[in-house]
Amino acid sequence: MNKSSYLICGSAAACLATALAGCTSTSWSQRGMAWAPESVAAPSRGPGGYRAGRPVPPLAQQSPASPVPAKPLPLPENAEREFAESDRDELPDPVRIPDNRSAERAPRAAEGPSIDLFPSIEPEEITLEAPLELTVVAPARRQVGGMATYRLTLRNAGDQVFEGLVVHCRFGADLVFSGTDRREVVQRVARLSPGEVKAIDLSLTSEKVGAHCCRFSVAKLDGDHEVELVSRDACVEFATRHIEVDLLGPMQRTQGSRAEFNITLSNLSHRAIDDVEAVIAYDRALVVKEASAEADQRAGQLAWRLGRLRPMEKIQLQVEFECRTPAHRACVRIEARGADVATEHEEACLEVVAVPGTLDLRISDRNDPLVTGAKGAYEVTVQNIGLQAARRLVLEATLPENLKFGSASVRVGDQLISLSHTAESGRLVFDPIDQLAPNARVVYTFEVDALRAGPAEFRASLTSSLSGTAISVSEPTTIVDP
C-alpha cells in the first residue's frame, strides 16, 4: 500500500517472507535459494528459480489484471470499538481482472484431511546442539490444479553458527513439484549465523481432490551422513471451488508499525456469481488504518458488497492495519460468499513484538498493485531513535525474481550522498555509513521494473555497531498484468 511504513528496531526478530503462487508461469522464490530433486545431478532450472528435471502438464494460465484509479477511503468512527482515523494515503478501488477461460469446475469435494504420509516426530524426541526453529505456513485449501505455496522460515535462536544445513521436502504421489516426477526435493543452506533468519518458498500442485501432506525436515551434514535436527508436517486440501480466496500478508511486525494484507477473490466457474460479499475479521491487536474503497466498517470487521462476479473474473482488495499491541498470533480471517455457491475462507496470522532497540527500520512501496512493464519504487528509512550515535550501519536489500533492479539513491536528511553498493543476483549490499547521530535518518530509494505478474516480497536488513544481529523488514507487493 502506498506510503506505508513499518518499524523494526534492534531485535533478533526478522520479518518473514511471504509469497503465494497461482500458476507455474507466475510462481517465484527468493533469489539464490533453489530447490532440487534429490539425487539428480546438475538439474536444469525450472520456473521461479526452482530446479526441475522433467516437465509436467501445464496449468491453466492466470488472468490479467487492470488496476483502476485510486480513491481515498475515510473510515467512520465506531462506537463499539476505538479505531484510528484513516490516513490520507490514496488507495485503489477493487481491481477487477477479466479472464477468458471457460472451463467448468466440479462441485466441492466432501472429503476432509485424512492423509498422513510420514510418521510423526515429536519435538521432545530431537536433541539440538543449539536452538534451530523451523516454521512452515501453508494455505488451508487450494483449487485442484492450482499451486500451493509453502512458506518456510529457518531461525537460528542460539549463539552458535549452523553450517551445512540441508532442507528436505518429502511428499506422496498426489503432489507434484513442477519439472520432476521425484517425491523429494532439497535445498542447501551453507551457513546460518546466530539470530539469522532465512525465508524459503516452495510450490507444489495436485490434480487430485483431497488433503495431501508433505514433510519438511532440516538436517546437518556430519561427514558423509545427515543428522536430522527438526521437522514439520503440512497438509493442504485440494478441492474444486467456485470462489478462490488468496490472502497475502506479513508474518511478523513490531508494535506501532503497519501490516498490509492483499486479498484476491477469483470466480473459477464459467457462470456469473451474484451477491458476492467479502468479510474480513481481525484480532484486537490490529486497528484498521486504510482499506480499499467502499469498505463497510463494523466492530472488528470490514465488509465489501461486490455484487456480481463475472465468469473467471478476479477482484483485488487491500487493507492495512496498525499493530497496536504485542500478540503472539494476531490473525486476519476473510470469508467470501455468494448466491448458490459454498462459502470460502482463508486466514493469515502475524506475530506482533515489542520494540526493544534504538534503530527504526521502515519500508514502503509507492505502487501497489504494480503493473508488469511499469516502474515502481521502494523506500527504506533508517532512523536513530536512541540517545547515542549508531556506527557502521550496513544495509542489504533483496529483490524477488519478478522485479528487476534499476537504480538506487541515498539521502541523509535532505542531502543526497554518494554511497557505493554491490549488486549480484538480486542482492544489493551498501557500503557502511560511519555514523548516524541521535534522531538522524537515512533514506535508501530503490527504482525497480516489474517483470511478470505474481506476489513480490522486497526485503531489507540492517546491521550496526549497536547489535551483532541484523534487523530486517519486508514489504509485499502484488504485480498484475495490464
C-alpha positions as CSV (number, residue, x, y, z in Angstrom):
1,M,0.0,0.0,0.0
2,N,1.4,3.4,-0.9
3,K,3.4,5.2,1.6
4,S,3.0,2.6,4.3
5,S,5.8,2.2,6.9
6,Y,6.9,-0.5,9.1
7,L,9.1,-0.3,12.3
8,I,11.7,-2.9,13.3
9,C,14.2,-1.8,16.0
10,G,17.3,-3.6,17.1
11,S,15.8,-7.0,17.9
12,A,16.8,-10.5,16.7
13,A,13.4,-11.0,15.2
14,A,13.1,-10.8,11.4
15,C,10.2,-10.3,9.2
16,L,9.3,-13.5,7.3
17,A,8.9,-13.8,3.6
18,T,5.6,-14.2,2.2
19,A,4.7,-15.4,-1.2
20,L,1.9,-17.1,-2.9
21,A,1.9,-18.6,-6.3
22,G,-1.1,-19.1,-8.6
23,C,0.4,-20.9,-11.6
24,T,3.6,-22.2,-13.0
25,S,4.3,-19.1,-15.0
26,T,4.0,-16.8,-12.0
27,S,5.5,-18.8,-9.2
28,W,8.6,-17.2,-7.7
29,S,11.1,-17.7,-5.0
30,Q,13.8,-15.8,-3.2
31,R,16.9,-15.5,-5.4
32,G,19.8,-17.8,-4.7
33,M,17.6,-20.4,-3.0
34,A,16.8,-23.2,-5.4
35,W,15.1,-26.5,-4.6
36,A,16.3,-29.5,-6.4
37,P,15.0,-33.1,-6.8
38,E,17.0,-35.4,-4.5
39,S,19.8,-37.5,-6.3
40,V,19.5,-35.5,-9.5
41,A,22.9,-34.3,-10.8
42,A,23.1,-30.8,-12.2
43,P,19.3,-30.5,-13.0
44,S,18.0,-27.7,-15.3
45,R,16.4,-24.7,-13.7
46,G,12.6,-24.7,-13.6
47,P,10.2,-21.8,-13.1
48,G,10.6,-19.4,-10.2
49,G,14.2,-20.3,-9.5
50,Y,13.4,-23.9,-8.5
51,R,15.3,-26.8,-10.1
52,A,13.4,-29.3,-12.2
53,G,14.3,-32.3,-14.4
54,R,11.1,-33.2,-16.3
55,P,8.2,-31.0,-17.4
56,V,4.7,-31.7,-16.1
57,P,1.4,-30.8,-17.8
58,P,1.0,-27.0,-17.8
59,L,-1.6,-25.4,-15.5
60,A,-4.3,-23.0,-16.6
61,Q,-2.9,-19.6,-17.4
62,Q,-3.6,-16.8,-14.9
63,S,-5.9,-14.0,-15.9
64,P,-4.6,-10.5,-16.5
65,A,-5.2,-7.6,-14.1
66,S,-6.2,-4.0,-14.8
67,P,-5.8,-1.6,-11.9
68,V,-8.2,1.3,-11.8
69,P,-7.5,4.9,-10.4
70,A,-7.1,5.0,-6.7
71,K,-9.6,6.7,-4.3
72,P,-9.2,7.6,-0.6
73,L,-11.3,5.8,1.9
74,P,-12.5,7.7,5.0
75,L,-13.2,5.1,7.7
76,P,-16.1,6.1,10.0
77,E,-15.8,6.1,13.8
78,N,-17.4,3.1,15.5
79,A,-18.9,3.5,19.0
80,E,-18.4,-0.2,19.9
81,R,-14.6,-0.1,19.4
82,E,-12.0,2.6,19.1
83,F,-10.5,2.8,15.6
84,A,-7.7,5.1,14.5
85,E,-8.6,7.7,11.9
86,S,-7.9,6.9,8.3
87,D,-4.6,8.2,6.8
88,R,-4.8,10.5,3.8
89,D,-3.0,8.0,1.6
90,E,-4.9,7.1,-1.6
91,L,-5.9,3.5,-2.0
92,P,-7.0,1.6,-5.1
93,D,-10.6,0.6,-5.7
94,P,-11.3,-3.1,-6.1
95,V,-9.3,-4.2,-9.1
96,R,-11.4,-6.3,-11.5
97,I,-9.5,-8.7,-13.6
98,P,-11.2,-10.3,-16.7
99,D,-10.3,-13.8,-17.8
100,N,-11.4,-15.6,-20.9
101,R,-11.0,-19.1,-19.5
102,S,-14.3,-21.1,-19.6
103,A,-13.6,-24.5,-18.0
104,E,-16.4,-25.6,-15.7
105,R,-15.4,-26.5,-12.2
106,A,-16.9,-29.5,-10.5
107,P,-18.8,-29.2,-7.1
108,R,-16.8,-29.0,-3.9
109,A,-15.5,-32.4,-2.7
110,A,-16.7,-33.6,0.6
111,E,-13.7,-35.4,1.9
112,G,-11.5,-33.7,4.5
113,P,-7.9,-34.0,5.7
114,S,-7.1,-37.7,6.2
115,I,-3.7,-38.4,4.8
116,D,-0.6,-39.0,7.0
117,L,2.2,-39.8,4.7
118,F,5.0,-39.9,7.2
119,P,5.5,-41.0,10.8
120,S,5.1,-38.3,13.4
121,I,8.2,-36.9,15.1
122,E,7.6,-35.1,18.4
123,P,9.9,-32.1,19.2
124,E,11.0,-33.6,22.5
125,E,12.5,-36.6,20.7
126,I,15.0,-34.3,19.0
127,T,18.1,-33.1,20.8
128,L,19.6,-29.9,19.3
129,E,23.1,-28.6,19.8
130,A,21.7,-25.1,19.6
131,P,18.1,-23.9,19.1
132,L,17.0,-24.1,15.4
133,E,13.5,-23.1,14.7
134,L,11.5,-24.2,11.6
135,T,8.2,-22.7,10.8
136,V,6.0,-23.9,7.9
137,V,3.0,-21.9,6.8
138,A,0.7,-23.2,4.1
139,P,-2.8,-22.3,2.7
140,A,-5.7,-24.4,4.1
141,R,-7.2,-25.0,0.7
142,R,-6.3,-24.7,-3.0
143,Q,-8.1,-25.3,-6.3
144,V,-7.4,-28.6,-7.9
145,G,-4.7,-28.0,-10.5
146,G,-3.5,-24.8,-8.7
147,M,-0.3,-24.1,-6.8
148,A,0.0,-24.3,-3.0
149,T,3.0,-22.3,-1.8
150,Y,4.6,-23.3,1.5
151,R,6.5,-20.6,3.3
152,L,9.4,-21.9,5.3
153,T,11.3,-19.9,7.9
154,L,14.6,-21.1,9.4
155,R,15.8,-19.1,12.5
156,N,19.0,-19.7,14.5
157,A,17.8,-18.8,18.0
158,G,21.1,-19.9,19.6
159,D,24.6,-18.5,19.9
160,Q,26.3,-21.0,17.6
161,V,26.7,-21.0,13.8
162,F,24.9,-23.7,11.8
163,E,26.8,-24.9,8.8
164,G,26.0,-27.4,6.1
165,L,22.2,-27.4,6.6
166,V,20.0,-29.4,4.2
167,V,16.3,-28.8,3.9
168,H,14.2,-31.7,2.6
169,C,10.7,-31.8,1.4
170,R,9.1,-35.3,1.0
171,F,5.7,-35.8,-0.4
172,G,3.4,-38.6,-1.9
173,A,2.3,-39.3,-5.4
174,D,-0.7,-36.9,-5.2
175,L,1.6,-33.9,-5.0
176,V,3.9,-32.7,-7.9
177,F,6.9,-30.4,-7.9
178,S,7.0,-28.7,-11.3
179,G,9.7,-30.2,-13.5
180,T,10.3,-33.6,-11.8
181,D,8.5,-36.8,-11.0
182,R,10.5,-37.4,-7.9
183,R,8.9,-37.5,-4.4
184,E,11.6,-35.4,-2.7
185,V,13.3,-32.1,-3.3
186,V,16.1,-30.5,-1.3
187,Q,17.7,-27.1,-0.7
188,R,21.0,-26.4,1.0
189,V,21.8,-23.6,3.4
190,A,25.5,-23.2,3.7
191,R,25.5,-21.1,6.8
192,L,23.0,-19.7,9.4
193,S,24.5,-17.3,11.8
194,P,23.1,-16.6,15.4
195,G,19.9,-14.6,15.1
196,E,19.8,-15.0,11.3
197,V,16.6,-15.9,9.6
198,K,16.2,-17.4,6.1
199,A,12.8,-17.5,4.4
200,I,12.3,-20.1,1.6
201,D,9.3,-20.8,-0.6
202,L,8.3,-24.0,-2.3
203,S,5.2,-24.5,-4.5
204,L,3.5,-27.9,-5.1
205,T,0.4,-28.7,-7.1
206,S,-2.1,-31.6,-7.3
207,E,-4.7,-32.7,-9.8
208,K,-6.5,-34.9,-7.2
209,V,-9.2,-33.9,-4.8
210,G,-8.3,-34.4,-1.2
211,A,-6.0,-33.3,1.6
212,H,-2.4,-34.0,0.6
213,C,0.5,-33.8,3.1
214,C,4.2,-33.3,2.9
215,R,7.0,-33.3,5.4
216,F,9.8,-30.7,5.7
217,S,12.9,-31.6,7.7
218,V,16.2,-29.9,8.3
219,A,19.4,-31.9,8.8
220,K,23.1,-31.0,9.2
221,L,25.9,-32.7,7.4
222,D,28.1,-34.8,9.7
223,G,30.8,-36.2,7.4
224,D,29.0,-38.3,4.8
225,H,25.9,-38.5,6.9
226,E,23.0,-36.3,7.7
227,V,21.6,-35.7,11.2
228,E,18.0,-34.5,11.4
229,L,17.5,-31.6,13.6
230,V,13.9,-30.6,13.3
231,S,10.9,-31.5,11.1
232,R,7.3,-30.2,10.4
233,D,4.3,-31.7,8.5
234,A,2.0,-29.6,6.4
235,C,-1.3,-30.6,4.7
236,V,-3.3,-28.7,2.1
237,E,-6.8,-29.6,0.9
238,F,-7.2,-29.5,-2.8
239,A,-10.8,-29.1,-3.8
240,T,-13.0,-27.8,-6.7
241,R,-14.1,-24.3,-5.8
242,H,-16.3,-21.7,-7.4
243,I,-14.7,-18.8,-5.5
244,E,-11.0,-18.9,-4.7
245,V,-9.5,-16.7,-2.0
246,D,-5.9,-15.6,-1.7
247,L,-4.7,-13.7,1.4
248,L,-1.2,-12.4,1.4
249,G,0.4,-10.5,4.3
250,P,3.5,-10.3,6.6
251,M,4.3,-12.9,9.3
252,Q,5.8,-10.5,11.8
253,R,5.7,-6.8,12.7
254,T,6.7,-4.7,15.7
255,Q,4.3,-2.8,17.9
256,G,3.3,0.5,16.4
257,S,4.2,-0.5,12.8
258,R,1.9,-1.3,9.9
259,A,0.8,-4.6,8.3
260,E,-0.6,-4.7,4.8
261,F,-2.8,-7.5,3.6
262,N,-3.7,-8.1,-0.1
263,I,-6.8,-10.2,-0.9
264,T,-7.7,-11.7,-4.3
265,L,-11.1,-13.2,-5.0
266,S,-11.5,-15.2,-8.2
267,N,-14.6,-16.7,-9.8
268,L,-13.3,-20.0,-11.1
269,S,-16.5,-21.1,-12.8
270,H,-17.9,-20.3,-16.3
271,R,-21.1,-18.7,-14.8
272,A,-21.6,-15.4,-13.0
273,I,-21.9,-15.4,-9.2
274,D,-24.3,-12.9,-7.8
275,D,-24.4,-11.1,-4.4
276,V,-20.7,-11.7,-3.7
277,E,-19.6,-10.4,-0.3
278,A,-16.2,-10.4,1.3
279,V,-15.9,-10.0,5.1
280,I,-12.6,-9.6,7.0
281,A,-12.5,-10.2,10.7
282,Y,-9.3,-9.3,12.7
283,D,-7.9,-9.6,16.2
284,R,-8.0,-6.7,18.7
285,A,-4.2,-6.2,18.5
286,L,-4.9,-4.8,15.0
287,V,-6.5,-1.5,14.2
288,V,-7.7,-0.6,10.7
289,K,-5.8,2.4,9.2
290,E,-6.7,2.1,5.5
291,A,-8.7,-0.1,3.2
292,S,-9.9,-0.4,-0.4
293,A,-12.8,1.9,-1.3
294,E,-16.4,1.0,-0.4
295,A,-15.5,-1.0,2.7
296,D,-18.2,-1.1,5.3
297,Q,-16.6,-0.9,8.8
298,R,-18.1,-2.8,11.6
299,A,-16.9,-3.8,15.1
300,G,-13.9,-5.9,14.4
301,Q,-14.8,-6.4,10.8
302,L,-14.6,-4.9,7.3
303,A,-17.1,-5.9,4.6
304,W,-17.3,-5.3,0.9
305,R,-20.5,-5.9,-1.1
306,L,-19.1,-6.7,-4.5
307,G,-22.3,-7.6,-6.4
308,R,-21.8,-9.8,-9.5
309,L,-18.6,-11.6,-10.1
310,R,-18.4,-12.5,-13.8
311,P,-17.0,-15.8,-15.1
312,M,-13.3,-16.1,-14.5
313,E,-13.2,-12.6,-13.0
314,K,-10.9,-11.5,-10.2
315,I,-11.2,-8.7,-7.6
316,Q,-8.3,-7.4,-5.6
317,L,-8.8,-5.7,-2.2
318,Q,-6.3,-4.3,0.3
319,V,-6.4,-3.4,4.0
320,E,-3.7,-2.0,6.2
321,F,-3.6,-2.3,10.0
322,E,-1.7,-0.6,12.7
323,C,-0.2,-3.2,15.1
324,R,-1.4,-1.7,18.3
325,T,-0.4,-4.2,20.9
326,P,2.0,-7.1,21.1
327,A,0.5,-10.5,20.3
328,H,1.9,-14.0,19.6
329,R,-0.8,-14.6,16.9
330,A,-2.8,-11.7,15.5
331,C,-4.9,-13.2,12.8
332,V,-6.8,-11.8,9.9
333,R,-9.7,-14.0,8.5
334,I,-11.5,-13.5,5.3
335,E,-14.8,-15.1,4.3
336,A,-16.1,-14.9,0.7
337,R,-19.7,-15.9,-0.1
338,G,-22.1,-15.6,-3.0
339,A,-25.5,-16.8,-4.2
340,D,-25.8,-20.5,-4.7
341,V,-22.1,-21.2,-4.0
342,A,-20.3,-22.6,-1.0
343,T,-18.6,-20.1,1.4
344,E,-14.8,-20.0,1.2
345,H,-12.5,-18.7,3.8
346,E,-8.8,-18.1,4.4
347,E,-6.7,-17.0,7.4
348,A,-3.3,-15.4,7.9
349,C,-1.6,-14.6,11.2
350,L,1.3,-12.5,12.2
351,E,3.3,-12.0,15.4
352,V,3.4,-8.5,16.9
353,V,6.5,-8.0,19.0
354,A,7.6,-5.1,21.3
355,V,10.3,-2.7,20.1
356,P,13.4,-3.1,22.3
357,G,16.0,-1.4,20.2
358,T,17.2,2.1,19.1
359,L,17.2,1.8,15.3
360,D,13.9,2.3,13.5
361,L,13.8,0.4,10.1
362,R,10.9,1.2,7.8
363,I,9.9,0.2,4.3
364,S,7.2,1.4,1.9
365,D,6.2,0.8,-1.7
366,R,4.9,3.5,-4.0
367,N,2.8,1.4,-6.3
368,D,0.6,-1.5,-5.2
369,P,-0.6,-3.2,-7.3
370,L,2.2,-2.7,-9.8
371,V,1.6,-3.4,-13.5
372,T,4.0,-5.6,-15.4
373,G,6.3,-3.5,-17.6
374,A,5.9,-0.5,-15.3
375,K,8.4,1.1,-12.9
376,G,8.0,1.0,-9.2
377,A,9.9,2.2,-6.2
378,Y,10.6,1.3,-2.6
379,E,11.9,3.5,0.2
380,V,13.8,2.1,3.1
381,T,14.2,4.5,6.1
382,V,16.6,4.1,9.0
383,Q,16.3,6.4,11.9
384,N,18.3,6.5,15.1
385,I,15.8,6.9,17.9
386,G,18.3,6.3,20.7
387,L,20.5,8.7,22.7
388,Q,23.8,7.6,21.3
389,A,25.3,7.6,17.9
390,A,25.0,4.4,15.8
391,R,28.1,3.4,13.9
392,R,28.9,1.2,10.9
393,L,25.4,0.9,9.5
394,V,25.2,-1.6,6.6
395,L,22.0,-2.0,4.6
396,E,21.3,-5.1,2.5
397,A,18.3,-5.4,0.2
398,T,17.0,-8.5,-1.6
399,L,14.7,-8.3,-4.6
400,P,12.4,-11.1,-5.7
401,E,12.8,-12.6,-9.2
402,N,9.8,-10.8,-10.7
403,L,11.4,-7.4,-10.0
404,K,14.4,-6.0,-11.8
405,F,16.7,-3.6,-10.1
406,G,17.1,-0.2,-11.8
407,S,18.9,2.3,-9.6
408,A,19.4,3.3,-6.0
409,S,20.0,6.6,-4.2
410,V,20.7,7.5,-0.6
411,R,19.8,10.7,1.3
412,V,20.8,11.7,4.8
413,G,18.2,14.2,5.9
414,D,17.6,16.4,2.8
415,Q,21.1,15.9,1.4
416,L,21.8,13.3,-1.4
417,I,25.0,11.4,-0.6
418,S,27.3,9.2,-2.7
419,L,27.3,5.7,-1.3
420,S,28.5,2.7,-3.3
421,H,26.9,-0.7,-3.4
422,T,27.4,-4.1,-4.9
423,A,24.6,-5.9,-6.8
424,E,24.6,-9.6,-7.6
425,S,21.6,-11.9,-8.2
426,G,19.0,-9.6,-6.8
427,R,21.0,-8.8,-3.7
428,L,22.4,-5.3,-3.0
429,V,24.8,-4.5,-0.2
430,F,25.7,-0.9,0.5
431,D,29.0,0.4,1.9
432,P,28.9,1.3,5.6
433,I,27.6,4.6,7.0
434,D,30.2,5.5,9.5
435,Q,27.9,7.3,12.0
436,L,24.2,8.2,12.4
437,A,23.6,10.8,15.1
438,P,20.6,10.5,17.5
439,N,17.3,11.4,15.8
440,A,19.1,11.5,12.4
441,R,17.7,9.4,9.5
442,V,18.9,8.0,6.2
443,V,16.6,7.0,3.3
444,Y,17.5,4.5,0.6
445,T,15.4,4.7,-2.6
446,F,15.2,1.8,-5.0
447,E,13.8,2.0,-8.5
448,V,12.6,-1.3,-10.0
449,D,10.9,-2.7,-13.1
450,A,8.1,-5.2,-12.8
451,L,8.9,-8.3,-15.0
452,R,5.9,-10.6,-14.5
453,A,2.7,-11.0,-12.6
454,G,2.6,-12.5,-9.1
455,P,3.4,-11.7,-5.5
456,A,6.7,-9.8,-4.8
457,E,8.4,-9.5,-1.5
458,F,11.1,-6.8,-1.2
459,R,13.3,-7.4,1.9
460,A,15.8,-5.2,3.7
461,S,18.1,-5.9,6.6
462,L,20.4,-3.7,8.7
463,T,23.5,-4.3,10.8
464,S,25.3,-1.7,13.0
465,S,27.7,-1.4,15.9
466,L,24.7,-1.4,18.3
467,S,23.9,-5.1,17.7
468,G,25.7,-8.1,16.1
469,T,22.3,-9.4,14.9
470,A,20.7,-8.0,11.7
471,I,17.2,-6.5,11.9
472,S,15.1,-6.9,8.9
473,V,11.8,-5.9,7.4
474,S,9.9,-6.8,4.2
475,E,7.1,-5.3,2.0
476,P,4.7,-7.4,-0.1
477,T,3.6,-6.0,-3.4
478,T,1.1,-7.5,-5.9
479,I,2.2,-7.4,-9.6
480,V,-0.5,-7.7,-12.2
481,D,-0.7,-7.9,-16.0
482,P,-2.0,-4.8,-17.8
